[in-house]
């Protein structure tokens, strides 16, 4: 769905960096290097980025208007 605003474990705000992260990953950059450059050192925050998947387009197919 939509990336959470804060990390579930430590509470650090993470949503503001999602767009930059996803753009850089789609261009072929290494996820480790992208997360390092964005300043995410804790493994809990890194997990939030690495495990997130955008499923909003798939879910919207089933929305009734």
Steps between C-alpha positions, in 0.01 A plus 500: 500500500649832605831515687444563873591847626721363777705187556292247692784415738688821585255769389739687269319687219569322170221589254668819378778299334286234327470678164873564470575142603259347249623725216864415564425127527307505172805658333705198606689624806592258777242517785777484763676804357173693467403435862850592617488830312155580641636448852317183605734303724257307718397165361139555606469809277683328215253212528211741448641607164620161382181310584246759381309429181267735316170315467264799480451458123399137546260579785334787311374254237255366756369835628135556424398849399 
